[in-house]
Amino acid sequence: MIKPPKLNPGDTIGVVAPAGLFDPELFKKGVAVLEALGYRVHLPEGLTTKDRFLAGPDQHRAGLINQMFADPEIKGIFCARGGYGSLRILDLIDYDLIHRNPKIFMGFSDISALLWVMANQCGLTVFHGPVMTMLGMENMETAACLQTALTCTTPLEVPAAKGEVLRDGNCQGPVRGGNLATLCHLVGTPYAPVFRDSIVVLEDVGEAPYKIDRMLCQMRMAGCFDGMAGLALGTFSDCGDHEDVLDVVRDVFKDMDIPILAGFNIGHASINLTFPMGIPAVLDTEKQTLSYMEAAVL
C-alpha cells in the first residue's frame, strides 16, 4: 500500500462533494472544526452545485476529486457528505493521477465506494471517518480520533468500546470494508469487493434486519467474503432491534471459522472513529481491539 504524508499544522485540506447535496449550516460548522484543529480549508469553485439529488453532474463531482489530487497545495481531501452518488463517478476518476499523488482521503457511508476502489486500484491507504457535515455535529471524540489518525506516525489502535463477541478468536490482515449497502451495490460491477484474507469492517443505517440479511447473503453468494480473515461491526443505527441484527450476522457467517467482534463506534452514530483501510491490523476479541501493525501515514 502507498501511504500518504501526514497532516501538519497549517496544511490545506481540500473539500469535495462526490455524492449527495449537503446541509450548508452543518457544513460550515465542519469547516470551523477543521480550522480549530489548525488546518486551512480550501473550498473549490462549484462545490455547492446542485443536480437533482446530487452535488452537481457526474463529470463535475469527479472533476473536483481529480483537481484536488492534482493540486500540490492540497495535503488532504475530505468529503462534504455521503448520501448517494459515488458509484456514478467511479469510471470518471483518474486513478493513475491518484497513484502518483498520494494524499489523505477521508469519508464514509456512500463514500465507501470510493474508499474501496482507491485502495484496491491505486494501492492508496485511505481513511474511513467523518464527513464535513458530521464534523459539524461537534463531537469531541470524533474530532480527536480524526486528528490522531491523520497525524500519528505510530500504529493506531481502535477499541470496541461497546464490545460484543459473536465468535472468539484473533486474526490479522489488511482492513477493508465500510458501508454495507454501498458495498453490496458494487456486486456485479467491475469494482465488486473481494475481501479474501482481510479484516472486514461493516456499518449501516436505516436498514431493517431482513435487508441486512439480504445484502450479506447476496455478497456471500457473490464470493465477496470468501476467505476473509475476520469481521468487525460498527454501528447499525436505526436498523431495528440490535439483537436481531447480531443474530443475522451470526446466521450468515455460522459456518465460517472467523473471529467476529461487534461494538465499534464506527458509522452513523454520535461517535464515528476514524480508521485506516488497506494496511494490516490484528482483530482480537479478547482485548476487543483492532490494532494496526504499522502507521497509516508517513
HUKALIN-V85171 format. One record per residue. N is the residue number from 1. RES is the residue in three letters. SS is DSSP state (helix for helix, strand for strand, loop for the rest). PHI is phi in whole degrees, 0 to 359 (NA if undefined). PSI is psi in whole degrees, 0 to 359 (999 if undefined). Layout:
# HUKALIN-V85171
N_RES_SS_PHI_PSI + N_RES_SS_PHI_PSI
This chain:
# HUKALIN-V85171
1_MET_loop_NA_145 + 2_ILE_strand_270_128 + 3_LYS_loop_258_136 + 4_PRO_strand_280_157 + 5_PRO_loop_295_147 + 6_LYS_loop_290_161 + 7_LEU_loop_277_142 + 8_ASN_loop_242_156 + 9_PRO_loop_306_134 + 10_GLY_loop_90_352 + 11_ASP_loop_295_156 + 12_THR_strand_260_129 + 13_ILE_strand_255_126 + 14_GLY_strand_267_146 + 15_VAL_strand_247_136 + 16_VAL_strand_234_163 + 17_ALA_loop_229_82 + 18_PRO_loop_284_349 + 19_ALA_loop_230_247 + 20_GLY_strand_273_171 + 21_LEU_loop_296_154 + 22_PHE_loop_231_153 + 23_ASP_loop_289_119 + 24_PRO_helix_294_328 + 25_GLU_helix_288_314 + 26_LEU_helix_297_324 + 27_PHE_helix_298_314 + 28_LYS_helix_300_321 + 29_LYS_helix_294_323 + 30_GLY_helix_296_319 + 31_VAL_helix_300_317 + 32_ALA_helix_297_324 + 33_VAL_helix_296_314 + 34_LEU_helix_297_320 + 35_GLU_helix_294_323 + 36_ALA_helix_294_333 + 37_LEU_loop_281_355 + 38_GLY_loop_103_15 + 39_TYR_loop_250_154 + 40_ARG_strand_273_148 + 41_VAL_strand_238_124 + 42_HIS_strand_255_123 + 43_LEU_strand_252_106 + 44_PRO_loop_291_156 + 45_GLU_loop_299_135 + 46_GLY_loop_89_6 + 47_LEU_loop_298_328 + 48_THR_loop_264_17 + 49_THR_loop_299_146 + 50_LYS_loop_236_141 + 51_ASP_strand_213_98 + 52_ARG_loop_56_240 + 53_PHE_loop_266_9 + 54_LEU_strand_250_158 + 55_ALA_loop_274_55 + 56_GLY_loop_108_167 + 57_PRO_loop_299_161 + 58_ASP_helix_304_311 + 59_GLN_helix_300_323 + 60_HIS_helix_294_312 + 61_ARG_helix_295_317 + 62_ALA_helix_294_322 + 63_GLY_helix_299_324 + 64_LEU_helix_295_322 + 65_ILE_helix_295_312 + 66_ASN_helix_300_320 + 67_GLN_helix_297_318 + 68_MET_helix_292_323 + 69_PHE_helix_289_332 + 70_ALA_helix_279_337 + 71_ASP_loop_280_115 + 72_PRO_loop_292_343 + 73_GLU_loop_282_341 + 74_ILE_strand_272_123 + 75_LYS_strand_256_343 + 76_GLY_strand_209_155 + 77_ILE_strand_230_123 + 78_PHE_strand_247_150 + 79_CYS_strand_264_141 + 80_ALA_loop_293_316 + 81_ARG_loop_196_164 + 82_GLY_loop_268_245 + 83_GLY_loop_95_255 + 84_TYR_loop_202_144 + 85_GLY_loop_143_342 + 86_SER_helix_298_322 + 87_LEU_helix_302_326 + 88_ARG_helix_291_341 + 89_ILE_helix_249_6 + 90_LEU_helix_300_326 + 91_ASP_helix_282_353 + 92_LEU_helix_254_357 + 93_ILE_loop_276_141 + 94_ASP_loop_271_91 + 95_TYR_helix_288_331 + 96_ASP_helix_295_320 + 97_LEU_helix_300_315 + 98_ILE_helix_296_317 + 99_HIS_helix_300_323 + 100_ARG_helix_280_341 + 101_ASN_loop_229_67 + 102_PRO_loop_296_130 + 103_LYS_loop_218_161 + 104_ILE_strand_297_128 + 105_PHE_strand_234_124 + 106_MET_strand_234_136 + 107_GLY_strand_172_179 + 108_PHE_loop_200_187 + 109_SER_helix_64_237 + 110_ASP_helix_299_335 + 111_ILE_helix_293_347 + 112_SER_helix_305_329 + 113_ALA_helix_298_316 + 114_LEU_helix_290_320 + 115_LEU_helix_301_314 + 116_TRP_helix_297_312 + 117_VAL_helix_289_321 + 118_MET_helix_297_318 + 119_ALA_helix_292_319 + 120_ASN_helix_283_318 + 121_GLN_helix_269_330 + 122_CYS_helix_256_347 + 123_GLY_loop_70_23 + 124_LEU_strand_268_131 + 125_THR_loop_290_122 + 126_VAL_strand_242_172 + 127_PHE_strand_232_121 + 128_HIS_strand_271_114 + 129_GLY_loop_189_188 + 130_PRO_loop_296_145 + 131_VAL_loop_273_174 + 132_MET_helix_299_319 + 133_THR_helix_292_329 + 134_MET_helix_288_321 + 135_LEU_helix_301_329 + 136_GLY_loop_294_347 + 137_MET_loop_278_356 + 138_GLU_loop_59_48 + 139_ASN_loop_272_121 + 140_MET_helix_295_322 + 141_GLU_helix_292_321 + 142_THR_helix_299_313 + 143_ALA_helix_293_320 + 144_ALA_helix_294_319 + 145_CYS_helix_294_319 + 146_LEU_helix_302_312 + 147_GLN_helix_301_316 + 148_THR_helix_296_314 + 149_ALA_helix_297_328 + 150_LEU_helix_266_355 + 151_THR_helix_235_346 + 152_CYS_loop_272_126 + 153_THR_loop_261_20 + 154_THR_loop_242_159 + 155_PRO_loop_300_142 + 156_LEU_loop_268_159 + 157_GLU_strand_228_127 + 158_VAL_strand_250_117 + 159_PRO_strand_276_151 + 160_ALA_loop_267_89 + 161_ALA_loop_299_330 + 162_LYS_loop_245_43 + 163_GLY_loop_305_131 + 164_GLU_strand_227_119 + 165_VAL_strand_273_117 + 166_LEU_strand_269_331 + 167_ARG_strand_207_128 + 168_ASP_loop_294_156 + 169_GLY_loop_139_180 + 170_ASN_strand_216_156 + 171_CYS_strand_204_168 + 172_GLN_strand_223_155 + 173_GLY_strand_164_170 + 174_PRO_strand_295_145 + 175_VAL_strand_272_130 + 176_ARG_strand_226_177 + 177_GLY_strand_122_212 + 178_GLY_strand_135_219 + 179_ASN_strand_283_125 + 180_LEU_helix_300_311 + 181_ALA_helix_299_319 + 182_THR_helix_294_313 + 183_LEU_helix_295_323 + 184_CYS_helix_298_324 + 185_HIS_loop_285_357 + 186_LEU_loop_271_347 + 187_VAL_loop_299_134 + 188_GLY_loop_88_0 + 189_THR_loop_252_170 + 190_PRO_loop_295_350 + 191_TYR_loop_253_18 + 192_ALA_loop_304_135 + 193_PRO_loop_288_141 + 194_VAL_loop_230_119 + 195_PHE_loop_248_23 + 196_ARG_loop_304_133 + 197_ASP_loop_67_10 + 198_SER_loop_256_155 + 199_ILE_strand_271_119 + 200_VAL_strand_259_126 + 201_VAL_strand_252_128 + 202_LEU_strand_231_145 + 203_GLU_strand_210_165 + 204_ASP_strand_195_175 + 205_VAL_strand_213_139 + 206_GLY_loop_67_26 + 207_GLU_loop_244_123 + 208_ALA_loop_297_155 + 209_PRO_helix_308_322 + 210_TYR_helix_292_330 + 211_LYS_helix_287_322 + 212_ILE_helix_298_317 + 213_ASP_helix_301_314 + 214_ARG_helix_298_316 + 215_MET_helix_293_315 + 216_LEU_helix_297_319 + 217_CYS_helix_295_317 + 218_GLN_helix_300_313 + 219_MET_helix_294_324 + 220_ARG_helix_293_315 + 221_MET_helix_295_331 + 222_ALA_loop_281_354 + 223_GLY_loop_90_6 + 224_CYS_loop_300_325 + 225_PHE_loop_262_4 + 226_ASP_loop_303_125 + 227_GLY_loop_72_16 + 228_MET_loop_290_154 + 229_ALA_loop_275_323 + 230_GLY_strand_190_170 + 231_LEU_strand_227_129 + 232_ALA_strand_240_132 + 233_LEU_strand_251_129 + 234_GLY_strand_272_209 + 235_THR_strand_278_145 + 236_PHE_strand_240_77 + 237_SER_strand_287_139 + 238_ASP_loop_54_39 + 239_CYS_loop_248_28 + 240_GLY_loop_84_200 + 241_ASP_loop_296_130 + 242_HIS_helix_301_316 + 243_GLU_helix_294_328 + 244_ASP_helix_296_321 + 245_VAL_helix_296_315 + 246_LEU_helix_296_323 + 247_ASP_helix_296_323 + 248_VAL_helix_300_313 + 249_VAL_helix_297_315 + 250_ARG_helix_303_317 + 251_ASP_helix_290_315 + 252_VAL_helix_297_325 + 253_PHE_loop_250_23 + 254_LYS_loop_297_334 + 255_ASP_loop_257_12 + 256_MET_loop_253_122 + 257_ASP_loop_276_76 + 258_ILE_loop_226_149 + 259_PRO_strand_291_139 + 260_ILE_strand_228_121 + 261_LEU_strand_232_124 + 262_ALA_strand_256_167 + 263_GLY_loop_105_15 + 264_PHE_loop_280_138 + 265_ASN_loop_280_71 + 266_ILE_loop_227_122 + 267_GLY_loop_129_210 + 268_HIS_loop_272_62 + 269_ALA_loop_223_182 + 270_SER_loop_297_329 + 271_ILE_loop_249_129 + 272_ASN_loop_226_94 + 273_LEU_loop_287_141 + 274_THR_loop_279_134 + 275_PHE_strand_219_142 + 276_PRO_strand_286_152 + 277_MET_strand_235_135 + 278_GLY_loop_117_334 + 279_ILE_loop_261_158 + 280_PRO_strand_284_149 + 281_ALA_strand_214_173 + 282_VAL_strand_242_126 + 283_LEU_strand_261_120 + 284_ASP_strand_234_112 + 285_THR_loop_286_336 + 286_GLU_loop_288_313 + 287_LYS_loop_282_342 + 288_GLN_loop_58_53 + 289_THR_strand_220_157 + 290_LEU_strand_246_104 + 291_SER_strand_250_121 + 292_TYR_strand_283_150 + 293_MET_loop_265_351 + 294_GLU_loop_206_164 + 295_ALA_loop_291_155 + 296_ALA_loop_267_342 + 297_VAL_strand_231_160 + 298_LEU_loop_264_999
